[in-house]
Amino acid sequence: MLVRNRLEHTRRALASLARASGEFEIVVVDNGSDDGTAEHLAALEHPRALTVLRHEDDRGGSERRNVGAAVARGEFLLFLDNDVLVDDPDVVEVLAAELTADPGLGAVSPLLLYPGDRELVQCAGGASTADGRIGPVGRGKPLGAEHRAHREQSWAPTAALMVRHSSFRRVGGFDESFDPVSLCEDVDLCCRLRADGERLRYVGSVAMRHFEGTTFNHVGHDKLPIWKRHMRVIRSRWAELFATGPTHAAADLEWVPVEKDYADLDRPRVSVLADPGAAAADLSFFASDRALATAEPADVRVVVVGADPVPAVRGVRVVGVADPDLRALLPAARAHGAPWALRDGTRLVETVPAEGVVVTAPDTAAALTALRRGLHVLLGKRAVDDLARLVEAARQAPGRCSVDLPWAHHPALVELGKAVAEGGAEGFAVRLAGPGGHDLVTEFGPDALDAVERVLGMPVTDVRTVEATRSRVRAVAVAGGVTGSIELGRGETRFHFSVTGASAADLVAPPVSGAYADFVAALRGGPPPSTGLDAVAGLFDVVLEWRSAVAALRTTP
């Protein structure tokens, strides 16, 4: 049982388990409760063996359910939400008997009813259609004989899901990349069990009561877009599995809006909305009590296409890495602690749930896929290899696309720009050096040109290469009516920018990660990044021409 606050629900859930028959232990995973739950659990005398695992933070349901399962000793694992009550005392025994009698079963689930006097179905098993539509069966319907049947099902919710312990371990438990708001992780687990050759059964002869929509790990999140995003991942991963069945008619998955009153937990009331058009009042599955949200920003997840490291930012979790080179991929995945490591960047974007995608290596297909899926994308300079297609996709996509230009946010550039605005500019000189880099123009050219444009307030319209060797590139650049020089080289990181007619700036500090910070802020609903691809597209047009000119100069006898 995973808990976070909602002490009264936890107290009632544990009390109801005391009435359940059968041989079982209880493992409670406290996910950072601060409402007295920890003290209550520490003092609780329960008739069952009770283990409490206390955590000071909430990293999400998948990871912490895996933690609880790791210490459980039973042959079967019954995952329960803390807003579920035992309705039939023999529910644990009946579910375990189903798994014992049929070795081909990987998991079973009971009937879930809404609390209150009315026999109203919350979930009579999980179902899917052949085209991948997913939902609970019978939600909002009066309890009927069809809801009491036993039948095969394609998935079941973790509100009440019993899984064979050995099967759970074999398929790797819950996918932690669905955290921190673990929606659809139960569907994914069930699909992995089915893909491994096991079946799932709905056992309607026993029931539990579910106070739908009260679990605390959803608080402060807008769950509907997260659900939609995770559903795209589920359909992409398991399209073939859904097509093979067991399938249901779309009518079985009808979402019936209900109205709930949990003000008095002793007398809860749930009823179907009289006006189906008032579905916005259905404060159930997708509702979230934002008044109880924590002050910390919500965690966001990113996947990285390319083995280059990305900055560590509090609240940001790298959940997947892709690179065709296994020698680079596996160390990068381990360094980030990423649960997913794939060789195909597009497949990574399609199958791992995330809010953002960092593309550090040339992989236009992965970037375009991310934009089409409405994800925010941060492109490394080397990744801007098909500029026209990327710009067009970025302009049309709901997600934002920016470029990692680390010097763009340097405060000294801002100050120099202010000085130029007041005193004007007659000429400029830029010298930028850094370690590594096979292609100096690709590695440092965008930063140099972006700095010129930000300081002078005018776009660079021309770059004429003067000298090009493997370790140094010199060029004359024109921005508006001002001509200056740019020198790129290898060596100790150094950025020197001087303007004739204004004061000079020597930037010797390491590049700041402003572009990445902007990208993370955008993932959290902040303003558009200042290095948006659309805004710097003209700059990269010049960079691509400059790179071609340098290549031609190097090959000229």
C-alpha positions in Angstrom: 0.0 0.0 0.0 1.5 3.3 -1.2 0.5 6.3 1.0 1.1 10.0 1.0 -0.9 12.0 3.5 -4.7 11.4 3.5 -4.3 9.8 6.9 -8.0 9.2 7.4 -8.1 7.1 4.2 -5.0 5.1 5.3 -6.5 4.5 8.7 -9.7 3.2 7.3 -8.0 1.1 4.6 -5.8 -0.7 7.2 -8.8 -1.2 9.5 -10.7 -2.9 6.7 -7.8 -5.2 5.9 -7.9 -6.3 9.6 -11.3 -7.9 8.7 -10.0 -9.7 5.6 -9.4 -13.5 5.8 -6.3 -15.4 4.6 -2.6 -15.4 5.3 -0.9 -12.1 4.3 1.4 -9.4 5.5 1.1 -5.7 4.9 3.8 -3.4 3.6 3.1 0.3 3.7 5.3 2.6 1.7 5.0 6.2 3.1 5.9 8.6 0.3 6.8 11.6 2.3 3.7 12.2 4.3 3.7 15.3 6.6 0.2 15.1 8.1 0.8 12.7 11.0 0.7 9.5 8.9 4.2 8.5 9.9 3.4 8.9 13.6 0.2 7.0 13.2 1.9 4.1 11.4 4.7 4.0 14.0 2.2 3.6 16.9 -0.3 1.3 15.1 -0.9 -2.1 16.5 -2.3 -4.2 13.7 -3.3 -7.8 13.8 -1.3 -8.5 10.7 2.4 -8.3 10.3 3.0 -4.7 9.3 6.2 -3.3 7.7 6.4 0.5 7.1 9.0 1.9 4.7 9.4 5.6 5.3 10.6 8.1 2.6 11.0 11.8 3.0 10.1 12.6 -0.5 7.6 11.5 -3.2 9.4 10.2 -6.3 6.3 8.6 -7.7 4.2 5.5 -7.5 6.2 3.2 -9.8 9.5 3.4 -8.1 8.0 3.2 -4.6 5.8 0.3 -5.4 8.9 -1.5 -6.6 10.6 -0.7 -3.3 7.6 -2.2 -1.4 7.5 -5.3 -3.6 11.2 -5.8 -3.0 10.7 -6.4 0.7 7.5 -8.4 0.4 7.8 -12.1 1.2 4.5 -13.4 -0.1 3.9 -15.6 -3.2 1.5 -13.0 -4.5 1.6 -9.2 -4.4 -1.7 -7.3 -3.9 -1.2 -3.7 -4.8 -3.7 -1.4 -3.0 -4.3 2.3 -3.0 -4.9 3.8 0.4 -8.4 5.0 -0.6 -9.6 1.4 -1.1 -11.7 -0.5 1.5 -12.3 -4.2 1.8 -16.0 -4.9 1.0 -15.9 -8.7 0.9 -13.8 -10.2 3.8 -12.6 -13.1 1.6 -11.3 -10.9 -1.3 -7.7 -11.7 -0.6 -8.3 -15.4 -0.4 -10.4 -15.6 -3.5 -7.9 -13.6 -5.6 -5.0 -15.8 -4.4 -7.1 -19.0 -5.1 -7.5 -17.9 -8.7 -3.8 -17.5 -9.2 -3.1 -20.8 -7.4 -5.5 -22.7 -9.5 -4.3 -21.4 -12.9 -0.5 -21.2 -13.4 -1.1 -19.4 -16.7 -2.5 -16.3 -14.9 -0.1 -13.5 -14.2 -2.5 -11.2 -12.4 -6.1 -10.8 -11.2 -8.2 -7.9 -9.9 -11.6 -7.6 -8.1 -14.7 -5.5 -8.8 -14.3 -2.0 -7.6 -17.4 -0.2 -6.4 -17.8 3.5 -5.4 -18.3 4.0 -1.7 -21.8 4.8 -0.4 -25.2 3.2 -0.2 -25.6 2.8 -4.0 -24.2 -0.2 -5.8 -22.4 1.9 -8.4 -19.5 0.4 -10.4 -16.2 2.2 -10.4 -14.2 -0.4 -12.4 -15.3 -3.9 -13.4 -11.9 -4.7 -14.8 -9.7 -2.9 -17.3 -10.5 -3.2 -21.0 -9.2 -2.1 -24.4 -10.4 -1.9 -27.9 -8.6 -3.3 -31.0 -7.4 0.2 -31.9 -5.9 0.8 -28.5 -8.6 2.7 -26.6 -8.3 2.0 -22.9 -10.5 2.4 -20.0 -12.4 0.8 -17.0 -15.4 -1.4 -17.7 -18.8 -0.3 -16.4 -17.8 3.0 -14.8 -20.8 4.8 -13.4 -23.2 1.9 -14.2 -25.6 0.3 -11.6 -24.1 -3.0 -10.4 -25.5 -5.9 -12.6 -24.9 -9.6 -13.1 -22.5 -8.9 -16.0 -20.2 -7.1 -13.5 -20.0 -10.1 -11.2 -18.7 -12.4 -13.9 -15.1 -13.8 -14.2 -13.4 -13.1 -17.5 -10.1 -12.4 -19.2 -9.0 -8.8 -19.3 -6.2 -6.8 -21.0 -5.2 -4.8 -17.9 -6.3 -3.9 -14.4 -5.7 -0.8 -12.2 -3.2 -0.7 -9.3 -5.9 0.5 -7.0 -6.4 -3.2 -6.4 -4.2 -5.6 -8.4 -2.9 -9.0 -7.4 0.2 -10.1 -9.3 2.2 -13.4 -9.1 5.4 -12.3 -7.3 7.7 -14.3 -9.6 6.0 -12.9 -12.7 6.4 -9.4 -11.3 10.1 -9.9 -10.9 10.5 -11.5 -14.2 9.1 -8.6 -16.2 11.0 -6.0 -14.2 8.2 -4.5 -12.0 6.7 -1.1 -12.8 8.4 1.1 -15.3 9.7 4.0 -13.3 9.9 6.4 -16.3 6.1 6.9 -15.7 6.9 8.7 -12.5 6.4 11.2 -10.8 2.7 11.1 -11.7 2.2 7.4 -12.3 -0.7 7.1 -14.7 -0.8 4.1 -17.0 2.1 2.3 -15.3 -0.5 -0.4 -14.3 -1.5 -0.8 -18.0 2.1 -1.1 -19.0 2.9 -3.7 -16.3 -0.1 -5.8 -17.4 0.9 -5.6 -21.0 4.4 -6.8 -20.2 2.9 -9.7 -18.3 0.8 -10.6 -21.4 3.7 -10.1 -23.7 5.5 -12.6 -21.6 2.8 -15.2 -22.3 0.6 -14.8 -19.2 -3.1 -13.9 -18.9 -5.0 -11.5 -16.7 -8.4 -12.2 -15.2 -11.1 -10.1 -13.7 -12.8 -11.7 -10.7 -16.1 -9.9 -10.2 -17.3 -12.3 -7.5 -15.4 -10.2 -4.8 -15.5 -6.5 -4.4 -13.7 -3.5 -2.8 -14.8 0.1 -2.4 -12.7 2.8 -4.1 -12.7 6.5 -3.2 -11.7 7.3 -6.7 -9.5 10.4 -7.3 -8.1 11.0 -3.8 -4.5 9.6 -4.0 -2.0 12.3 -3.1 0.8 11.6 -5.6 -1.4 13.4 -8.2 -1.7 16.6 -6.2 -0.5 19.8 -8.0 -0.5 18.2 -11.4 -2.9 18.6 -14.3 -3.5 15.0 -14.8 -5.4 15.0 -18.1 -2.5 16.0 -20.3 -0.2 13.6 -18.5 -2.8 10.8 -19.0 -2.9 11.7 -22.8 0.8 11.8 -23.1 1.2 8.4 -21.3 -1.5 6.9 -23.4 0.4 7.8 -26.6 3.3 5.9 -25.1 1.1 2.9 -24.2 -0.4 2.7 -27.7 3.0 3.0 -29.3 4.4 0.2 -27.2 1.5 -2.2 -27.2 -0.5 -1.6 -30.4 0.0 -5.2 -31.6 -1.0 -6.6 -28.2 -4.2 -4.6 -28.0 -5.1 -5.7 -31.5 -4.9 -9.4 -30.4 -7.4 -9.0 -27.6 -9.2 -9.7 -25.4 -11.0 -6.7 -26.8 -14.2 -4.9 -25.9 -16.7 -2.7 -27.7 -16.2 1.0 -27.3 -19.5 1.2 -25.4 -18.0 -0.9 -22.6 -15.4 1.8 -22.0 -17.9 4.7 -21.9 -16.7 7.3 -19.4 -19.8 8.1 -17.3 -19.4 11.4 -15.4 -20.2 11.1 -11.7 -20.6 13.6 -8.9 -19.0 12.7 -5.6 -19.2 14.0 -2.1 -16.5 12.7 0.2 -16.9 15.4 2.9 -18.1 12.8 5.4 -16.2 9.6 4.9 -18.8 7.7 7.0 -21.5 8.8 4.6 -19.9 9.2 1.1 -22.3 9.9 -1.8 -21.7 9.2 -5.4 -24.2 9.6 -8.2 -24.3 9.8 -12.0 -24.5 13.4 -13.3 -28.1 14.1 -14.4 -26.8 16.3 -17.2 -24.1 14.5 -19.2 -23.1 17.9 -20.7 -21.9 19.0 -17.2 -18.9 16.6 -17.4 -16.6 19.4 -16.3 -18.0 18.9 -12.8 -16.8 15.3 -12.7 -14.2 15.8 -10.0 -12.9 12.3 -10.1 -10.0 10.8 -11.9 -8.4 13.8 -13.5 -9.2 16.3 -10.7 -6.3 17.5 -8.4 -6.4 19.5 -5.2 -3.9 22.2 -6.1 -4.3 23.9 -2.8 -2.5 21.0 -1.3 0.4 21.0 -3.8 3.9 21.4 -2.4 5.9 24.5 -2.8 8.6 22.6 -4.8 8.3 22.7 -8.6 6.9 19.5 -10.0 9.4 17.0 -11.2 9.8 16.7 -15.0 11.2 13.9 -17.1 13.5 14.2 -20.1 15.0 11.7 -22.5 18.3 12.3 -24.2 19.1 11.4 -27.8 22.9 11.1 -27.9 25.4 10.1 -25.3 26.6 13.6 -24.5 25.9 14.5 -20.8 23.2 17.1 -19.8 23.4 19.3 -16.7 22.0 18.0 -13.5 19.0 20.2 -12.4 17.0 19.6 -9.3 13.6 18.2 -10.0 14.6 17.0 -13.5 15.0 13.3 -14.1 16.6 11.7 -17.2 14.4 8.6 -17.8 15.9 7.4 -21.1 19.0 7.6 -23.3 19.5 6.7 -26.9 22.7 6.2 -28.9 23.6 3.8 -31.7 27.0 3.1 -30.1 26.6 0.7 -27.2 30.0 1.6 -25.9 28.7 5.2 -25.4 25.1 4.4 -24.6 25.4 2.1 -21.6 27.8 4.4 -19.6 25.6 7.4 -20.4 22.5 5.6 -19.2 24.2 4.5 -16.0 25.6 8.1 -15.4 22.0 9.5 -15.6 20.4 6.6 -13.7 18.1 6.2 -16.6 15.8 3.1 -16.6 15.7 3.0 -20.5 18.6 2.7 -22.9 17.8 2.2 -26.6 19.9 2.5 -29.7 17.1 4.1 -31.7 16.3 7.8 -30.8 12.9 7.8 -32.5 11.9 4.6 -30.7 13.0 6.2 -27.4 10.8 9.2 -28.0 7.9 7.1 -29.0 8.0 4.6 -26.1 9.3 6.4 -23.0 7.1 8.9 -21.2 8.7 12.3 -20.8 7.8 16.0 -21.0 11.0 17.0 -22.8 13.6 15.6 -25.3 17.3 16.7 -25.4 18.8 15.9 -28.8 22.6 16.2 -28.5 23.5 14.2 -31.7 22.3 14.7 -35.3 19.0 12.8 -35.3 16.3 14.8 -37.2 13.9 11.9 -37.1 13.9 11.8 -33.3 13.5 15.6 -33.0 10.6 15.7 -35.5 8.9 12.8 -33.7 9.1 14.6 -30.4 7.7 17.8 -31.9 4.8 16.0 -33.5 4.0 14.4 -30.2 3.8 17.9 -28.6 7.0 17.5 -26.5 9.5 20.3 -25.8 12.8 19.8 -27.6 16.3 21.2 -26.8 18.7 20.7 -29.7 22.4 20.6 -29.4 24.3 22.6 -32.0 25.4 19.4 -33.8 21.8 18.3 -34.0 20.6 21.2 -36.2 21.4 19.3 -39.4 18.2 19.6 -41.3 17.3 23.2 -40.6 14.4 23.7 -42.9 12.4 20.6 -41.8 13.1 21.3 -38.1 12.1 25.0 -38.3 8.9 24.1 -40.2 8.0 21.4 -37.6 8.8 23.7 -34.7 6.5 26.4 -36.1 3.6 24.0 -36.4 4.1 21.8 -33.4 2.4 22.4 -30.0 5.8 21.8 -28.3 8.6 24.3 -28.1 12.0 23.8 -29.7 15.1 25.6 -28.7 18.8 25.4 -29.2 21.5 24.9 -26.6 23.6 28.0 -26.9 25.3 28.1 -23.5 26.9 31.5 -23.9 23.7 33.2 -24.8 22.7 33.9 -21.2 26.1 35.2 -20.0 25.5 38.3 -17.9 28.6 40.0 -19.3 27.1 39.9 -22.8 24.0 41.5 -21.5 26.0 44.3 -19.9 28.1 44.8 -23.1 24.9 45.0 -25.1 23.6 47.8 -22.9 26.9 49.7 -23.4 26.7 49.3 -27.2 23.1 50.5 -27.1 24.2 53.7 -25.4 27.5 54.3 -27.2 27.1 52.7 -30.5 29.6 50.3 -32.3 32.1 50.9 -35.1 33.6 47.4 -35.2 33.9 44.3 -33.1 36.3 41.4 -32.4 35.3 38.0 -31.1 37.7 35.2 -30.0 36.2 32.0 -28.8 38.2 28.9 -27.8 37.4 25.7 -26.1 38.6 22.1 -25.7 37.8 19.3 -28.2 35.5 19.6 -31.1 36.1 18.0 -34.6 34.4 20.9 -36.4 35.2 24.4 -34.9 32.4 26.1 -36.8 29.8 23.6 -35.6 31.0 23.7 -32.1 31.7 27.4 -31.6 30.3 29.2 -34.6 26.7 29.5 -33.4 27.8 30.9 -30.0 30.1 33.5 -31.6 27.4 34.6 -34.1 24.7 34.6 -31.5 26.9 36.8 -29.2 27.4 39.3 -32.0 23.7 39.5 -32.7 22.8 39.8 -29.0 25.4 42.5 -28.3 24.9 44.6 -31.5 21.2 44.0 -31.7 21.5 43.2 -35.4 21.6 39.9 -37.3 24.8 38.7 -38.9 24.3 38.8 -42.6 27.6 37.6 -44.0 30.7 35.6 -42.9 33.8 35.5 -45.1 36.4 32.9 -44.1 40.0 34.2 -44.1 41.9 31.2 -42.7 40.9 27.7 -41.8 43.1 25.0 -40.3 42.2 22.0 -38.0 42.9 24.1 -34.9 41.8 27.6 -36.0 39.3 29.4 -38.1 39.4 33.2 -38.8 36.6 35.1 -40.5 35.3 38.6 -41.3 31.6 39.0 -40.3 29.1 41.7 -41.0 26.1 42.5 -38.7 24.0 45.4 -40.1 26.5 48.0 -41.2 29.2 46.9 -38.7 32.1 44.8 -39.8 34.3 42.8 -37.4 36.4 39.7 -36.9 35.7 36.3 -35.5 38.4 33.8 -34.4 37.6 30.2 -33.3 40.2 27.9 -31.9 41.0 25.0 -29.6 42.4 25.4 -26.2 41.4 26.6 -22.8 37.9 27.9 -22.6 38.0 31.6 -23.3 35.5 34.1 -24.8 36.7 37.6 -25.6 34.4 40.1 -27.1 35.4 43.7 -27.8 33.5 46.5 -29.5 35.1 49.6 -31.0 33.3 52.6 -29.5 32.3 50.7 -26.3 33.9 48.9 -23.4 35.3 45.4 -23.9 34.2 42.2 -22.1 36.5 39.3 -21.3 34.4 36.2 -20.6 36.7 33.7 -19.1 34.2 31.9 -16.9 32.7 28.5 -18.1 29.6 28.8 -20.2 26.4 29.0 -18.1 23.6 26.5 -18.7 21.0 29.2 -19.4 19.6 27.4 -22.5 19.0 24.3 -20.5 17.5 26.2 -17.6 15.1 27.9 -20.1 14.2 24.6 -21.5 13.4 23.2 -18.1 11.4 26.3 -17.2 9.4 25.8 -20.4 8.7 22.2 -19.4 7.2 23.6 -16.2 4.9 26.0 -18.1 7.3 28.9 -18.1 7.9 31.4 -21.0 9.3 30.5 -24.4 13.1 29.9 -24.4 15.1 32.9 -25.6 17.1 30.5 -27.9 14.0 29.2 -29.7 14.8 27.6 -33.0 12.5 29.8 -34.9 14.3 32.9 -33.5 17.8 31.7 -34.2 17.0 30.0 -37.6 18.6 32.8 -39.6 21.8 32.5 -37.5 22.0 28.8 -38.3 21.5 29.5 -42.0 24.7 31.5 -41.8 26.5 28.8 -39.8 25.7 26.2 -42.4 27.0 28.4 -45.2 30.1 29.2 -43.1 30.7 25.5 -42.5 30.5 24.7 -46.2 32.9 27.5 -47.0 35.4 26.3 -44.4 35.2 22.7 -45.8 35.8 24.0 -49.3 38.8 26.1 -48.2 40.4 23.2 -46.4 40.1 20.9 -49.5 41.5 23.6 -51.9 45.1 22.7 -52.9 
